[in-house]
Amino acid sequence: MKLLVLQELVAYFRHEKKRIIIAMLGIAIGVLSLVLMDSISGAMSARIEAELGKMGGSLIMLLPGEIRAVGHRRIRLSKYTTLKPSDIDAVRRITLVQAASSIKQKGVPVHTVVNSSSLSVKGVEPCYTRLLDYHFQYGRPLLETDLETFAKVAVIGSKIADEFFRTNPIGKTIYLKGMPFRVVGVLAERGSFSNEDFDEAILVPLATHMRVLENVDYLDGAIILARDRGSIKDAIRQIALILLKRHGKKDFTVSTYQELQSTTSKTLHLFSVLSRVVASIAFSVGTLGILAIMALSIYERILEIAIKRVAGARKRDIFLQFLTESMVLSIAGSTAGIVISLLLAVIIELLAGWPLFVPWKTAVVSIVLSMCIGIVSGLYPAMKALDFEPKAILRLFEEG
């Protein structure tokens, strides 16, 4: 019996190819949009994590004033000079915080015997390069003793090394604001993320920057590492509470490093919402399409139903036949959508240079959802097929 039902199903699908394709199209589009968007979102997230480094997902950025990310730029809506090194010391004592580096940044004249320009110089603490997952091409990182002794030493990016020195710059002098700094380290080539070019970095000890280059007692921000990704929201909340208590007002912005550095996370969220909206519409259209096709096929196959009933087919057999056809249509549509979406995703990810990402979980959910749609859209036609009385149908055809 099962083999006969399968043969009839294949024969019916062959005879009604155009109708079947139309019925499957809605489900296929829904699955395609869902799987494709999840593939792109996953690949973009993997690319961002690679750019940020292994700790990027657990980094928190603290900035004085109200800051908003617009496009690939940070817009400062208000500015305060109230963030002090003692605030960062208090933040370090939070149990959910693993490490933190204060930051002081200023654009200053930079020159060597080879080149000169005006560039941004950052005063940081020794853990800064570890937090941002910097690797060294030559030399060493900044040390605690450099901070304690106000040492005039610098760690530079690979672009600075190429543009300001003709040979290995370790031990050579680079002038910042007219003052000599000895180069002790060169960072490995890293690339850029959002508006920050890691290869143009010039890092000096925080204490030296604050006393020698600027002579101020306030900070321009801090990079903070949460214990793990799962605790990052709680860490942000605790940091905000401590600073509110210390300052008496909200004169700071604290958020994830990724959110403040770019709007990519917002784009990914928008991608996710749009894909689910499109998928919902397409699935609804697909459900109605299968329902209409199956209902129409019942009226076209009244004689077939009557003959089967007279030949001994039970109502359950007729019910299962039409329910099976509906499920097969849904599963076939979802399978086609998954295959096409994965092919498109691979092509897009290769052209964009993103890591390959296959959303297996979404694909499985899509198939399960399609099976449910097949059952829902096939129930009415299958129940309708049971309403016909075989003798009345045969008598009607005889009279006709």
N, C-alpha and C positions, 0 to 999 in steps of 0.2 A: 504493500500500500504506500509506504513512504517513498519507494523508488518511483512509483507511478505519479505521485504528487510532484516529485522533483522533475520528472520528464515533462509533465504538463506545465510546470512553472517555466522551464527553459523554452518550451514551445511558445508559450504565451508571450514571453519577453522578446523572443525573436520576431514574432508577428507584430508587436506593438513597440518597435524600437524608439520611434520619435516620442511617443507618449511616455515611455519609461524614462528616457533621458530627461524630459521636462520634469517628471516627478522627482528624479534624483537630484536635479540641479540645485534646488533650494538647500537640501541637506549638505551637498558638496560645498556650496559657497559658505555656509555657516561653519563647517569644519575647517575649510581652507583659511578663512579669516582668523579663526581662533588659533589654529596651530601655527600659521605663518607669523602672526603678530607675537605670539609667545616665543617663537624661534628668534625673531629679530630682537625682542626685548632681552631674552637670555643672552644672546650674543653681545649686545651692547653693554649689558651689565658685566659680562666677563671681560670685555675690553676695558671698561672703566676700572675694574678691580686690578687688572694688569697694569694700568697706567698709575694707579694710586699706590701699588705695592701690596705686599701680603697683609699689611695692617690697615690698609685704607678703609675697609668696611667698619673698623672699630674706632676711627679717629673722630674727635670732636674739635670744633674750632670755636674759640672764644675771642670776640672782638669788642672793643669799647664802642658805645653808641648803638644806634639802630642801623642795621645793615640789611639790604635786600639784594638778592641775586636777580639781575635783569639781563636776559640773554647770556653772554659769557662775561659779563661785567658785574662787579659788586658796587652798588650805589649806597653811599653813606648819607643817610637822612639826618643824622645828628652825630656830633663828635664830643667826646669827653676825654679828659686826661686823668681819670680816676682809677684806672686799672693799674695796680702796682705789683711788684714782685711778691710782696707779702700775700696778695690775693691768690697768686698761683701756688704759693706754699700751702695755703689753706685748702686749695683744691686738691693738692697731692695727698692730703690726709683723708680724703674720701675713700672708703673701702672699695668702691666700684671703679676707682681710677688707678690704673697701673703705672702711668708715667705722664709727665707733662714738660713742655719746653716753652718758656716765655719767648716772645718775639719783639724786637724793636727794628723798625725798618725805615730807611731814608735814602733818597736819591742824592748821590754825592759825585763830584768829579773823580774819575778813575783814570790813572795813566801809568804807563811804563815807557821804556825807551822805544818801544815798538808802536804803541797805539795809545789813544786817549779818547775818553768818552764820558758821558754822565750816566751812571747806572745805579740801580737800586742795590743797597748793601743791607744785609740782615744781621742783626745781633741775635744770637741764639745760644741755647745751652747745649752741652755735649750730646744729650739724647736726641736732639732734633734730627740728625741724619738717620738714626736708627728708626725713629717713628715714621719718617717718610720713605723708608726702605732704600736709602741711597747706598750705592756700592762705590768703592774707591778704586780708581785707576792707578793712582800713585799716592804715596804718603800716608798720612794718618788723619783721624778725625780730631775735632777740638776736644780738649781734656779739661777736667775740673781745675787743674792747676793753672790753665790758661785764664779761667775766670777769676780765680783767687788772686793772681798776680797782675791782672789787667794787661795780659800779654797782647802785643800787636802782631797777631798771627791771623792767617786767613786760609779758608778752604774755598776753592773755586771750581766752577763747572767746566765741562770739557770745551764749550765754546769760548769761554774767557781764556782758557789756557791756549787755545789755537790762535785767538785774535790778538792777545797781548804778549805772548811769548813765542819765540821761534824754536826753543828747545824745551826740554823737561823743566817746568817752572819750580820744582821743589827746591826750597832754599833761596829762591830769588825774591826780589822785592817788587811789590805792587803798591802804588801810592793811592791812598784813599783820602780825599779832601786834603791832599798835599802832605799827608803823613805816611811814613813808610811802614808797610806791613809785610811780614815774611810769609811766603806761601808754604804751608805745611802739608797740604793735601789737595788732590785733584779728583773730582767725582767722575765716575764712569758715565758714558753717554746714556741719557735717560729719555730724552724727548720732552714733550710738554703735555700739560693737562689743563683744559680750559684756557684761562688767560695767563697761566704760569709756565714759563719755560725753565725747566729744571736745569738745563745745561748752561744757563746764564747766571747761575747762582754765585753770589759772593757772600760767604758766611764768616763772621768774626765772633769772638766771645761776647756774650750779652753785656757783661760789665764794662768791657772796653768800648763797645758801641755807645752805651748810655753815658759814660763819663767822658770819653775822648772825642767821639764823633758828634755827639749832640749835647751832652751835659744836661740831661733831663732825668727825672725819677719815675716817669710813667711808661707804660708799655703800649704797643700797638696791637697786641693780641697774644694768643697762646694756642699751641697744638696739644691736645690731650688725648691719651690713649685709654679707652675703656677696658675693663677686664676681659670682656668678650662682646661679640655682637649682640647677644641676647640681652645684655644689661645696658646697652648704650642709651636707651630712652630714660631709664631710671637714673643713669649717671648724669645726663643732661638736666634732669629735674633737680637732682641734689646740688649740682653746680650752681644752678640758678637760685636755689633757696639760700645757699651760703653767701653768694654775692649780694643778694637782696638784703640779707641780714647785715652784711658788712658795710654796704653803701647806703642803705636806707631807701633806695629807689632803683628802678630798672634802667640802668645806664649802660647796658651791655647787650650783646646778641650772642647766644650760644646755640649751636646747631651742629649737625653732622658736617664733616669736612666736605663731603661730596655735594651736599645741598648748597653750601655757601660758595663753592668754587665754580659751580655750573648749574644749568637748569636741565641737565640730562636726566636726572631722576624724575623731574616733573614731566619731561617728554615721555619717559618710559611709563609713567602712571597714565598719561593721556592715551598712549598707545594701548595700554591694557583696557582702559574704559571703552575706547572706541571699538576695539576688537570684540569686546563682549556685547556691545550694542548692535554691531553689524551681525554678529553671530546669532543673537537673539531674534533679530528680524528675519534673517535667512532661515533659521530653524523653524520659525513660525510659518513662513511661506512654504517651506518644505513639508511641514506637517499638513497644511491645508492642501498642498499639491498632491500628496500621497492619498489623503482622504478622498479628494475629488476623483482621482484616477481610479482608485479601488471601488468607489461607489458607482462610477460609470461602468467599470468592467463587470460589475455584478448584473446590471441590467442588460448588458450585451451577452452575458453568459447564463441567462435564465434557463435556456433549454439544456445547457450542459449540467447545471445544478439539478434540474428535474430528472434527467436521465440517470445521474449518479445516485439520486435518492431512490429511484425505482429499482436500480440495480443492486441496492443494498447498502449504500453509503449512509453512515449515521450523521446526525446533525453535528456531532462533535468533529467528524472528519471534514465536513464542509467548513465549519468554523475555523479549524486549524489550518485549512488550506489557504483561506484568504488572509488570516492573521500571519501566516508564514510568508506569503507573498509581500505583505506590507513590511515585515521586518527585513526581508531580503533587500527590498528597495532601499530602505534606510541604511542598512549596513553597507551595501554596495556604494551608495552615495557618499557615506562617510569615509570609506576606504579610498575612493577616488580623490576626495578632498585632501586626505592625509598625504597620499602619494604626491599629488601636485604641489601641495604646500611645502613639503620637505624638499622637493626638487628646487622650487623657487627660493626657499630659504638658503639652501647650499650655494646657489648661484649668487644671491645678494651678499651673503657673508664672505664669499671668496672675492667678489669684486670690491667690497668695502674693506677687505683686509681684517675682518673680525674673526675671533675664534669660532670654530664650528660648534653649534649648540643644537641639540635635538631634544625637543620637549616631549619625552616619552610619556610622562604623566598626563599631559594634556591630550595626547593622541589616544591613550587608553580611555580617558574620561569622555572624549568625543565619541568613541565607538559605543561605550555604555549608554551615553545620552541618545545616540542614534537608535539603539535597540529599544530604548524606552519610547522614543518618538514613533518607531515602527509599531509598537504595541498599541499606543494611544490612538494613532491615526488609523489603525486597522480594526479596532474594536467595533466601531459603528458599521462599517461595511460587512464585517464578519457576522455581526448580529442580524443585519438586514438580510443577509443571504439565507437565514433560517426562517424568515417570515413567509417564504414562497411555498405554496403547497404543490408538490410535483404533479398530482393528477390534474389540478386546475390548469397548470402551465401546459401540460401535454395536450389537454383538451382544447386549449386556446390556440395552440399551433396547428392542431388538426383542423379546426374550424377555419383558421386563416389559410 
